[in-house]
Amino acid sequence: MVLSGTVLVTGMTPCASAQGGGLPPVVFPPENPFSESKRVLGKILFWDEQLSSDNTMACGTCHIPANAGSDPRVAVHPGLDGITGTPDDKQASPGMVHQNALELYEAIELFDLRPQVTERRAQQALTAMFAPELLWDGRASGQFVDPQTGETVIATGGALESQALRPIVSSVEMAHADRDWDQVTQKLEQAFPLALARDVPADMADAIAQHPSYPELFAEAFGDSGITPARIAMAIATYERTLVPDQTPWDAFMAGNNGAMTPQQVNGWNAFRVSRCAVCHEPPTFTDHSFRNIGLRPIAEDTGRQGVTNDPDDRGRFKVPTLRNAGLEPRYMHTGQFGSIPQVLGFYANPNNPFIDNRDPLLNVPIVFGPNAGDVADFITNALTDPRVASEIFPFDRPTLHSELVPGNPRLQGGATVGSGGIAPAMVANMPPLIGDQSFKIGIDRGLGGATAWLAVSQSPPVNGQVARDELLGPVTLAGLLPGEGYATMPWPIPRDPSLDGAVFFMQWIVEDPAAANGQALSRIARLTLFCGSGGCPCPADFTQDGTLDFFDVLAYLGAFSADLATADFNSDGTLDFFDVLAFLEAFDAGCP
């Protein structure tokens, strides 16, 4: 697919978009020049939830184009005091349920086994290609260093590459604790690209049809099949550099179309351009990429840029965000404390802001637009919005993520019965039940600490709020000591069995608790519909999951059998014996279904 409105030019390998409003050319670092195969690989990686350790988060989860490349989800981080509903709360992005290095759920302070919440709102990503440093505090610098080798891959201009890798190994955002790059690359080597996604755009679907594995996609983009963190970063950054939102009404107006903005928006633009807002939000990018303290909250809550530079003069400073597509964002500021552009303008007009330590001198006098305030809000909200972004039209198109499906899968149903302390055990079921996923697991939280628990599993619909105990997995002893503290993990590897496609399972935790009715506290019920994914069900004999049947599959299976792994129970009878080897060899000989 050819990038609409994009041409390659000479020099530093910039990619110059249609320049209506004067956005500068996008510069591709010479160490990471543009190629179409690299762009589409980056797009696939950006939207693949399998890039996370538990298949629940993609890069794009927090950067939805229709929300200006920011996160439409809003969750509460309780702040320093650890209490929600207080002034230091932050409206930020939900992340993953915490998992330890063994990929088992582990309760942590503030969140227990609920999704963690980041301490800052996810910034919009659509104009990130113009910034010398990225993230609210600028810790993603222009020098991109390979996290495995320590070598500098890009000397300058590599902030996108530096930023791209951070969430993938963050135990809050996309990873279990202590996730390393060998684990990331090994997972990609075996994953079918975008297996969890739906409504995959044509450029991505065509690339996967021609190269149906990540090693093949990397070979097409980089010349060989090696998957490395540096290549992951360069592919994602290449994709992000093509997301140029330069077709706003303001761009058309500045290019000579006097009717592109309404009279109210023109009035708002004129008021904006002569105000102190334009000093920091400088056209055409509508940011000067500086770091400033505007006095949102006490510095003790978040030191901002100082945490990167160790310079006291940087205390409380944060990156000035772009105003392009700001009207599509659900929240504003790094704290997410405002929900509309008029609220933001009201903050700057407030002369009584008490947080003045190291506040930028530009804000020593309130910024008041008076009768023009509504027009300024209209200008920012509408005249700076690219309709392709709002409608998610190429290059801002994307697949539907598994986490966006309604109803969800798994999904919780029914009620729970309380136990000690009047607390009901909580079902933790958020991983997609993908056929062949050997790492699938179910968790329990808020049970009686130290109690014994089982997981009931059945394919029969629940009766009177209870799952039939056709299969009882366990027992497990819940970690923790007190009521509401108990938690545990139950692995439930899903076989590579195509016949399971569409099969429905019901699961429910049973906790021995003397304070519960009949001595057993019950969780809500998880309903799981097993599915094959967009690549189809894996062939059971394709043990390496590389899309081909060869001698390496036999070696991999025999290695698993020797290691006594659950995946080697090929006939799923609960034991490892010679019949499993025979079943595998028969499937291999028969080929893929």
Order of alpha helices (4+ residues) and beta strands (2+ residues): beta-beta-beta-alpha-beta-beta-beta-beta-alpha-alpha-alpha-alpha-alpha-alpha-alpha-alpha-beta-alpha-beta-alpha-alpha-alpha-beta-beta-beta-beta-beta-beta-beta-beta-beta-alpha-alpha
